[in-house]
């Protein structure tokens, strides 16, 4: 029942639910205590509402943030408490006393301070909002960006300002008990003095040398940096917070490019959710600012998603435009008709080319280039199950999706059957369950199925730990756990050396990657992954959630996988290992294979999972695996050849397209030099172009 209430109230825990309930109940109690009147009951209820409100704000509770939508926002709650305090004083026959009028005057004056405080805070935030935000771009040597006000002054500033009434409230309650006005007037004085001081301390940050340069100065500094850096390839991305993974998956590839890379983002929320990278990043929310930016050295622009804002860069003819996407699957998004606006479309293998041909959406075969999937380089090829180790089967179902299609995930109808058969397999296997992080966010049924599957795996793990047939090297495990603790402490130390509480202006000024630190973190994470698996017995079932270990790390320690239709299957095929895919919608094995290229070399499971034996047989005896040749053929069809490496093919395609862009640009320059007026007019109209100097302009300049 509590879990249902937590879900309905949109709070994160039982403690948040209790705090919300106490806060809501506290205000009726305040009114009753004021009417009775009872100072002590009022003081207790006021303390509860103050503490509950503060706790919910500190937790960033969804519920408390939504109260403003029903006219019960933060300011209203404080005002109601103050009005009820005035009512308490009146009910105690203090309405003719000076303290009563002092209380009214205090709260009116205090609310009068809210306007200048809010205005100053808003001005500071607006003036420190950069026209472009950057990472790994040297702005510090070019322009002066001053420090932001101390974080304590701006973080949850409205809540902090309102809580300054606490001095007046406490003083007035003491006066009501002691029948002396001294404490009340002291509290009133403190509240008004602290409120005024808060405004005065913030005021210098509104103007003068404590504000960042104007937009023109910042943009000029960015152009100056671009002229010095001379980027050759741009990864362009626009999207919502939830789509940040689509650009994050390309960061490592961008770091390996032969040409100078640059990442262009359009939304600040994407920059805030961007993974660490050594590549320079510029976030340009304004379309006009982007179109005026000097990108004259860029020859190739890469696009990871088809979105409307792509047009702001697509309009630049001096670079070639390529759609690279953010995954390889048979979904309709993989053959979006919008793709024909690009100069080229890059796919992993022949399958991507054939999808466009079958879809007939206007993308020419000549414009498709097969470059592989550079992101799959960490996935290791299968060499069979090592002697002395039982096979490991990874169950990695996808989530339920937005449309309610029963074919999206196997969890609801097949999940328990799959896990029960795996944990009871004879000879035994190890089960790793790694659910999609979005599981249960849309469907309560999927969330419940996930919890049941988790319970099954954990119960089986407990039983196996008590089974005398399975023994672990406890000394090695203890040493591995000690190393994990050491590495985690070092990673936390490295993470703590950066200031993640800087505002946008400070981050743009200071956030230039420390290569030594970046490389050390990469080494430590690789070591953490090794010790994680050493600390987990090779026979032990496990539920793996969170960002670490990564999905590809789970691929590498597994000998087979069970999953659903998603890019997970396409990626796993790179390993060459046996895999099974669940036909949760029950369309039948033949139709399932016809509609989904990635399952053509899979063991197809019904919701009963009775076909799992075929997968386990292939793992135990690879020589008798009937699908091994099909998997190898499908791997090359989906992902291209093993040699040359995908990153080499990717760089080769970049170089070839950059040469095409350069040839086009040189041709335009030759036409302009030859006096072609149309080419000259076009060149002048390009983003960032300077107006032509006519003969009349030159004569006027000479005369001046």
N, C-alpha and C positions, 0 to 999 in steps of 0.2 A: 504493500500500500504506500509506503514511504517513497519507494522508487517511482511509483506512478505519479505521486504528488510532485516529486523533483522534476520529472519530465514535463508535467503540465505547467508548472510554475517557471520552467526554463531556468532553473538554478543548477549550480554545479555539484552540490553536495547537500547532505542532511543538515550540516551546520548553516549553510546559506538559507536553506528552507526555514530553519528555526529562527534565524535572525530576521527574515522577512516577516514571519508570523508574529514575532515579538514587536517589531516596529509597527505593524498594522494594528495590533491589539493595544499598543501603548497609547495611541492618541485618544481612543474612547476612554481609557482609564484616566488620562490627563484631564479630560473634560469632567468626568465624575468627581475626581479629586478636587478640581477647582470649584465645583458646585457645592460640595459637601460643607465647608472646605476642609481639606487636610493637606497641610504643607508637606508633611513627611511622605504621604502617598504620592503627592505631586512630584516631589523631588526624586523618588524612586522610579516613577514612570518616565520622567524626563531623562533620567540617566539611561534607562533601557533604550529609549528612542534615539538618544544621541549615539550610544555605542553600537546599536544595531545598524543605524544609518551609516556610520563611519565604516563598519565592517563590510557592509554590502558594497559601498563605493570602492573600498580598497581591493575587494575581490573583482571589481568590474562586473557586478551582477547584472544580467540581462533584465531581470525583473525590476530592479530599482531604476534602471535607465529608462524603462518604458512607462514609469509612473507619470512622467511629464505629459504623456499622450492622453492621460485621463485627468488632467488638471490637478495632479498631485505631485508635481515636481519638487525639486530640492528647495527652492525658495519658498514655495507654498507651505511645505512641511515646517520650515523654520518659523515662518510667519504665524502659522496656526499655534505653534507652541508658545510663541511670544504673546499672542492674543489671549490664550488660555491663562498665561501667567498674569496678565492684566485683570482677567476675570477673577482669578484667585485673590488678588489684592483687593478687588472691589468687594468680594464676598466676605473678606476679613475686616470690613469696615475701615479700610485704609484709603477709600476713594477721596477723602477730603484732605489727606496728608500730602506734604510736598513730595514724598517719595513716589506716590502714585503718578503725579504729573511728570516727575522726573523720568519714570519708567516709560511713559507714553512718548515723551520728547526724545528719549534715548533711542527707542526702536524706530521712530520716524527718521531721526537723523542717521541712524545706522543704515536704514534702507536707502537713504539719500546717498550714502557712500557707495552703494552697490553699482550705481550707474557709472561714475567715473572709474571705479575699479574695473568693471567689465569692459569699458571703452578702452582703457589703457592696455589691458591684457589682450584684447582683440587687435589693437593697433600693433603691439609688439609682435604677435604671431603673424599678422599679415606682412609686416615689414621685414620679418626674418624668413618669409617664404620666398625662396629663390625662384627666378624665372626658369632656371634649370637646376637640377640637383645632380651631383656627380659622385663617382667613386673612382679611385685610382687616377684622378686627373689633378695635375698640379695647378691649383688656383691660388694657393697660398703665396707664391712668389710673384703673382701678377696683380692681385687686388687685396685690399685689407678687409677681412671679414671679422668683426669683433666678436668676442665671446657673448654667448646668450646670458640672460639673467640666471642666477642660481636656480637649479631645477626646482628646489623647494618653493620658489615663488610662483612658478607657472603651472606645475603639475597639480591637477585637481584644484585650481585656484579658487573657483567659485565655492567649493565645499569648505576650503580653508578660511576664506573670508567670512562666510556665514557662521562658522564655528567660533568666531571671535565674540559672538554674543554670549558665549558661555560665562564670561566674567560677570556680565550684567545679570544674567539669570541666577547665578549662584549668589551674588551679592544681594539681589532682591529677595531671594528665598531666606537668606540669613536675616535680613531686616524684618521679614514677616514673622520669623520665629522670635527674634530678640526684641521686636518692637522699637528698634533703633535704626534710624535712616543712614547711619554712617557707612555700614557695609554696602548698602545698596548704591550710594553715591560713589563709593570707591569702585565698585564693579562697573557702574555706568561710565565712569571716567576712563577705566581701563579699556572697555570695549570701544569707545569712541576714539581713544588715543591710538590703540593698536590698528583699528580700521583706517584711520587717517595716515598712520605711518606706513601701512601696507601700500596705499596708493602712492605716497611720496617716494618710497623706495623704488617702485616700478617706473615712475615718470621719466627718469633720465634715459631709459632704454627706448623711448619713443622717437627720439630725434638726436641729431648730432653724430658724433663719432662712435656712438654705441649702436648705431644701426648699420646694416650691410649696405653696400653700394646699390645704386638703382639698377633697373633691369638692363638698360643699355650698356652700362659698365660691365656687368657680369657677362652678358652675351659677347661683348667685345673680347673679354678675357678668355672665354671658351673658344672663340674663333682663333685667337692668338695661339692657344694651346693646340688646336686642331692643325693649324698651319705648321707648327713645329713637329707634331707627332706624325702627321700625314697618314691617316688610316687608309687601308686599301680594301678591307672587307668589313661590312656592317651586319650585325645580327639585329634585326628590327623586331620589336614585340610590343603588342598592345593587348590588354585583357583585364579580367577581374582578379581579385586576390586568389581565388581558387584555381586560377589557371597559371599561377607562377611556376608550377612544375614543368610547364611546357617550354619555358625558356631555360630553367635550371638544368634540364637534361642536355642542353647544348653547350654549357659553360666549359666543360672539360675539352670538348672538341674545339671550341674557339681558342683555347689556350695552346692548342697544337697546330694552329694554322701557320703556313709559311709566310703569308702576308700579314701586315699589321692589323689586328682585329679591333673592333669597337662595338660595344653593345648600346643600342639606342632603345630606350623604353619610353612609353607614353604616359604611364600612370605611376604616381608616387607609391601607391600600395604595392605595385610589383617590385619597385626598388627596395621597399621595406622587407619584402619576402624573398629577395634574391639571395641565393647561396653565395658563400665567399668565392671570390675569383680574382685572378691576377689581371684580367682584361679590363681596360678602361670602360667605364659605364657613364652614360649621360642620359638622364631622364628629362624629357622635354614635353611637359603637359600641353603647351600651347602650340597649335598647328602653325600659326604665323611665325613663331620663333623657330620652329623646325624648318620651315620653308626658307627662312632667311639665313639659316646656319650654313657656314662654309664647309661643304662636304665635297669639294671639287676634286680631292685626291681619291675618293672612294670609287672603286670600279665594279664591285659586286655587293649587292644587298641581299641578305638571306631573310626569309620570312618563315616563322615557325607556326603561324596561325593565319587563317583567312578572316580578317576583321575589317570593318569599315575604315578605320584610321590608316590602314595601309596606303590609301590613296595619297596621303601627304608626302610619302616618299616615292611611291610609284610614278609620280608625275615628273621625277627627275630623269632626263634621258641620258645624262652623262655616265650613268652606272647601269649595269645589267641586273635584273631582278629575278630571284630564284625562290621558289616555294620548296622548303625542305620538310615542313610538317613537324609533328611531334609524336610520331608512332607509326607502326605499320600494321594495318589490320584490314579486314574486309568491310568495315563500317562505311556508311555512305559518305561520311566526312572525308574519307580518303580519296574520293573522286568528285569533290566539290566543283561545280562548273566555274566558280570564281577563279579557279586555278589557271584558266586560259589567259588571264591578264599578265602573267609572268613571262619573262623571256624563256625561262626553262623551269621544268619541274624535276626535282631529283628524287628518285625512289631508291629503296634498298636493293631490289633485284628485279628480275624479269616480271615477277608477279605484279608489282606496282605498275609497270608499263602495260601489262595486259588488262589490269582493272580499268585504266583510262580508255583503252581501246573498246572494251566491252560496254562501258558506260556511255561512250560516244557523247562527251560533254564539251567537245571543242578543243581539247588539248591535243596538239599534233604529236605524232610519234617521234618526229625529228627533234622536238623540244624536250623530250624526256631523256634524262641521263641517269644511269644506274651507278650509285656511289657506295652501296653498302650501308651499314649502320655503325659508325665509329663508336657509339656508346656501348656496343656489345663486346668490345675488346676484352673487358675483364672476365667474361664468361669462359670457363675452361671446358675443353673437350673431354668427353667421357672415355675413360680407359678401363671401364669395368669395375666391379666391387673389389676392393683390396682384400687379400687373404686375411682371415681372422676378424673381419668386420661384417656385421649384418647390414643388409641394404637399408638405405634411408629413402623414404618416400615423402616428398613435399606436397602438402595439400594447400594450394594457394587460390582459393575461389575469389572471383571478383565481387563487387558490391551489387546491390539490387537495382541501381539506376533510378532514373526519374519517372520512367513511363509505366512501371508496374508489370513489364513483360516477364513472365515466369522463366523465360530462357536466359535472362541476364545472369543469374547466379544459381549455382547448384546447392547453396547452403540450405535453402528452405525445404526443398523436396528430397534432396539426396545427401546432404552433408552428413547427417548422423549415420546413414547406411554406409557411406564411404569410410568414415573413421572407424566404425565398429568392425568392418571387415579387415581393415588394415591392422588395427591393434590386436585382432584375434588371428592374424595370418600365421600359418605354420608351413614351413619354417618362418620364424619371426622376422619382422622388419621394424625399423624405427620410423615414427611418424613426426614430422614437423608441420605444425599448423600455423600458417601466416595469413591472416585475413586481410582484406583490403581495408585501409584506414577509414573509408567512408561507410563501412558496413553498419547497418542499423540506423543511419542518419535519416533515411526516408521511410523505411518500412520497419514497424515494430516487430513484425513477424520474422524478418531477417535478423534483427537484433536478438530476438529470443532464440532463434536457431543457432546463432553464433555463440551465445552463452551455453547452450546445451552441448555443442561440439567442444567448446573449451573445457567444460566439465568432464566430458568423456576422455579427452586427451590427458587431462590432469589426473583423473582416476587411474587410467592405464599407466601413467608415469609412476604413480605411487605404488601400484602393484608390481611394476617391474623393478623398482628400487628395493622391494622386499623379496624379490625372487632370487634364490641362491644360485640360479644358473647364470646370472649376470653379475659380474664383479668389476669394480673400477680400480684404477691405480690412484688411490687416494692421495698419495704423495705428489704425483704429477698434477692432480686436480687442485690440491692446496696451493702448489706453486703457481699454477695458472691463475687462480683467483687472486693471489697476492699481486701478480703482475697486472691483472685487470684493475685492481684498486690503485696501484701506483700510476698506471696510464690515465685512469679517469681523473686522478688528482692533478696530474700534469696538464691534461686537457682543460680542466676547470681553471687552473692557474693561467693558462694561455688565453682562455676566453675572458678571464677577468682583467687582463691587461688592456683590453679595449674598452672604450666608454660607449656603451649602447644607449646611454641616456642623453646623448648630444642631440640638439635639434638639427633640422635640415641644413641650415647654414654652416654650423660647425662641422657636421659630417662631410659636407662638400669641401670644406677647407682642409680638413685633416685626414680624411679617410683615403690614404694611399697605402696599398698593401705592403706589408713587411714580408718579403719573399722568404726569408729564413724562417719566420714564424709559420708562414703558410705551408712550407715544405715540411716543417717539423710536425705540424698538425696532421698532414697527410700520412707521414710515416707512422705516427702514433695511432691513427685510426686503423691503418692496415695491421699494425701489431695487435691492437685491441681485438680486431676480428679474429686473428689467429688464436689468441689466448681465450677468447669467448668459447670457441669450439673445443679447445683443449680442456676447458673447465667443465664442459658438458659431456658426460659419458657418451661414447659413440653408439650406445644401444638405447639411450634414454629418449623417450618421447618428450616433446616440448611444444609449448605455445609461444610463438614469437610475434610480438607486437612492437610498435614504435619504429623510429627511423633506423635504428641499429639492432641487429645486423641488417644490412640492406638485402633487398630481394635477390640481387645477383650473388651475394655471398651465400644465401640459402641454396641457390642453384648449384653452386660449386661443391657444397657438401652433400648434395642429394644425388641419388642414382636414378630417380624417376620423379615425375610430377603428375598430380591430378589438378586440373584447373577448369576454367570456363572460357568461352569465347571472349578474348581480350588480347591486348598487345603482350600480355604476360606469356601467352602461348607462343607467339611469334618470336619473342626474345629467347625463350627456353629452347627453341629449335636450334639455336646457335650452338648449344652444347652437344647435340647429337644424341642425347639420352632419350630413353623411352618415355612416353607421356600419354596421358589419357585426358579426354575432354568429355564433360557431361552434357548430354542432350536433354537438358532440363525441360525444354518445351515439348519433348516427345515427338519431333517431326520425323524420326526414323533415321537410321544410320546413313543410308544412301543420300537422302535429301540433305542431311546435315553436312555431309562431306561436299556435296555439290555446291551448297551455298557458302561454305566457309573453307577457303583454301588452306588455312593453317591446320585444319584437323585431318587432312587427307592421309597423313601418316600416323594418326593417333589411334589408340584404342578408344572406341566410342562407348561411353557408359550410359546406361539407362538410369533412371532414378533409383532403381533397386541396387545399383552398383554390382550386379551379379557378374559383370564382365571383367572385374578387377583382376581375376586370376590370370588373364592373358597378359596384363601389364607386369605382374609379379614374376611370371614365368620368364618374360623377356629380360628382366633384371637379373634373375638368378642364373640364367644360361644364355648369355649374349649370342652364342654361336647358333642357337635355335630360334633367334628372334626373327619372326617373319616380316617385320616392318623396318628392319635396319636399313635396307637399301632404299626404301621409300623415304625414310627420314633424311638420308643423305641427299637424295635428289630434291626433296622439298626444301631443305636448308639452302641449297644453292639457288633454287628457284625464287625463294623469298628474299634471301640476303646477298646473293651474288657469290662469286668465287672466294676462296680463302686467301688467294694470292693474286695480286698484291693486297696488302692490308687495306682495310676500308679507309683509314685516315689518309693513306697515300692516294687512293682513288679520289677521295674528297678534295685533297689539295690539288691534284691534277685537274679536276673539273673546275676548281676555282681559277687556276692559272689560265686555263683555256678560255674561260668566259671573260676573265679580265683582259686578255689579249683582244677579244672581240670588242669589248667596250673601248679600249684604247684605239683600236683601228677606226671605230666609228667616230670618236672624238677628233682624231687627227684628220679624218676626212672632212669634218665640219670646219675645222680650223683652216684647212686648205681652201675650202669654198669661200670662207670669209676673206682670206687673204687675196683671193682672186676677184674680190669685189662683188660676190653674190649677195644682193640686198636681203633676200629671204632668209639666208643662213645667218646673216648678221642680226636681223630682227629677232630670229628665234633665239640666238645666243644671248641677246639682251634680255629676253623674257625669262631666261632660266633663273631659278632660285639663287639669290646671292650675287647675281650679275650686276655689274656696274653700268650705268648709262653710257652710251657711246658719246664720244666727244666729236661734235661736228666741226666743219671748217669754220662756221660762224662762232662757235664756242671758243675755238682756238684763237681766232683773231681777237675776240673780246678779252680773252685771258692775256694775250700778248699786249694789247693796248693798256690793260690795267697795270 
